[in-house]
């Protein structure tokens, strides 16, 4: 059995969708950010990064969306979520997933979580103003140059 720790409106949705599409048996455990449950000792024991998602598998705990998506794809090959028989094609999918997590997601996070990077309120406002441009550039790359991103 797989247990996915998630919070609504977060990137944990990608792992949830993959579990559904794979036909996996899983249980969901909601982490309530409003109650700071991600900082509770019981959750920190699962994910010391104090973030979602986290996934308990029969072999241990995974964090980070690209790792979870790869695990799900390889654990349920009949679902054909990724081309796991072709190492290069699988690596290209991993590259795209990593771009989403390390570039697009971070650019978007500046809108709501600038405090992770700076303490100066003016700098946070400046980051928030830049979000439409930086996120827009990510979507432009995906929309019009996906062959360079994916393949």
Wavefront OBJ file of the C-alpha trace (Angstrom):
o trace
v 0.000 0.000 0.000
v 1.160 3.505 -0.814
v 0.341 6.505 1.362
v 0.490 9.942 -0.244
v 0.744 12.979 2.011
v -0.687 15.967 0.187
v -2.132 19.437 0.581
v -4.830 20.854 -1.685
v -3.735 23.201 -4.475
v -0.109 22.028 -4.391
v 2.204 20.091 -6.665
v 1.254 16.925 -4.781
v -1.619 16.743 -7.281
v 0.784 15.357 -9.924
v 1.606 12.306 -7.813
v -2.067 11.825 -6.977
v -3.012 11.879 -10.668
v -0.236 9.387 -11.459
v -1.456 7.013 -8.725
v -5.005 7.193 -10.109
v -3.844 6.710 -13.708
v -1.643 3.786 -12.663
v -4.537 2.058 -10.918
v -2.431 1.882 -7.755
v -3.775 1.046 -4.341
v -3.133 4.080 -2.181
v -4.301 6.080 0.789
v -4.355 9.878 0.994
v -3.361 11.807 4.093
v -4.109 15.513 3.966
v -1.646 17.944 5.517
v -3.408 21.132 6.609
v -1.071 24.068 6.000
v -3.515 26.392 7.797
v -2.875 24.408 10.971
v 0.876 24.124 10.196
v 0.597 20.328 10.182
v 3.633 20.185 7.890
v 5.665 21.337 10.917
v 4.225 18.768 13.342
v 6.727 16.304 14.800
v 4.817 13.385 13.281
v 5.057 14.836 9.745
v 8.638 16.075 10.150
v 9.522 12.460 10.971
v 8.161 11.528 7.528
v 9.488 14.526 5.610
v 12.054 16.708 7.378
v 11.872 19.100 4.406
v 8.505 20.248 5.856
v 6.877 20.169 2.423
v 4.413 18.071 0.456
v 4.258 15.698 -1.174
v 5.707 12.760 0.684
v 4.945 9.175 -0.162
v 5.324 6.102 1.986
v 5.966 3.036 -0.151
v 6.538 -0.581 0.827
v 10.277 0.118 0.479
v 10.451 3.426 2.325
v 9.636 7.121 2.075
v 10.015 9.187 -1.076
v 9.895 12.949 -1.391
v 10.150 15.207 -4.450
v 7.652 14.911 -7.265
v 10.005 13.700 -10.041
v 11.163 10.810 -7.855
v 7.585 9.869 -6.993
v 6.446 10.033 -10.603
v 9.351 7.824 -11.695
v 8.600 5.355 -8.900
v 4.921 5.168 -9.852
v 5.692 4.762 -13.568
v 8.205 1.992 -12.914
v 6.077 0.255 -10.273
v 3.041 0.077 -12.555
v 4.537 -0.423 -16.050
v 1.249 -1.731 -17.449
v -0.183 1.796 -17.067
v 2.432 3.100 -19.553
v 2.826 6.423 -17.730
v 6.368 6.769 -19.083
v 8.584 5.030 -21.605
v 10.511 3.082 -18.993
v 11.882 0.588 -21.545
v 13.816 3.362 -23.301
v 16.392 4.947 -20.965
v 16.852 8.044 -23.144
v 13.121 8.689 -23.564
v 12.627 8.159 -19.824
v 15.452 10.608 -19.096
v 13.797 13.198 -21.369
v 10.571 12.873 -19.342
v 12.631 13.258 -16.172
v 14.265 16.380 -17.611
v 10.857 17.895 -18.320
v 9.541 16.991 -14.861
v 12.658 18.497 -13.300
v 12.142 21.704 -15.313
v 8.601 21.943 -13.997
v 9.779 21.489 -10.407
v 13.019 23.441 -10.374
v 12.132 26.304 -12.694
v 8.400 26.791 -13.258
v 7.343 25.882 -9.723
v 10.029 28.066 -8.154
v 9.146 31.001 -10.397
v 5.511 30.653 -9.351
v 6.449 30.307 -5.658
v 7.908 33.820 -5.655
v 4.328 35.139 -5.752
v 3.316 33.556 -2.446
v 6.504 32.502 -0.691
v 9.117 35.165 -1.330
v 10.020 34.982 2.346
v 11.914 31.785 1.531
v 14.497 33.819 -0.370
v 14.585 37.286 1.196
v 13.584 39.148 4.339
v 13.212 42.603 2.800
v 9.505 43.408 2.156
v 10.439 45.552 -0.850
v 12.352 42.648 -2.389
v 9.345 40.389 -1.878
v 7.126 42.902 -3.668
v 9.662 43.106 -6.515
v 9.679 39.316 -6.835
v 5.888 39.246 -6.907
v 5.833 41.817 -9.712
v 8.260 39.689 -11.739
v 6.168 36.499 -11.479
v 3.985 37.087 -14.583
v 7.110 37.587 -16.704
v 9.142 34.685 -15.271
v 6.246 32.215 -15.210
v 5.105 33.423 -18.628
v 8.565 32.673 -20.029
v 8.313 29.123 -18.682
v 4.917 28.608 -20.276
v 6.173 30.153 -23.529
v 8.976 27.611 -23.618
v 6.572 24.744 -22.958
v 3.938 25.991 -25.398
v 6.096 26.959 -28.356
v 9.392 25.189 -27.910
v 8.361 21.949 -26.258
v 10.493 19.953 -28.681
v 13.536 21.616 -27.092
v 12.194 20.948 -23.598
v 10.930 17.422 -24.234
v 12.898 16.085 -27.020
l 1 2 3 4 5 6 7 8 9 10 11 12 13 14 15 16 17 18 19 20 21 22 23 24 25 26 27 28 29 30 31 32 33 34 35 36 37 38 39 40 41 42 43 44 45 46 47 48 49 50 51 52 53 54 55 56 57 58 59 60 61 62 63 64 65 66 67 68 69 70 71 72 73 74 75 76 77 78 79 80 81 82 83 84 85 86 87 88 89 90 91 92 93 94 95 96 97 98 99 100 101 102 103 104 105 106 107 108 109 110 111 112 113 114 115 116 117 118 119 120 121 122 123 124 125 126 127 128 129 130 131 132 133 134 135 136 137 138 139 140 141 142 143 144 145 146 147 148 149 150 151
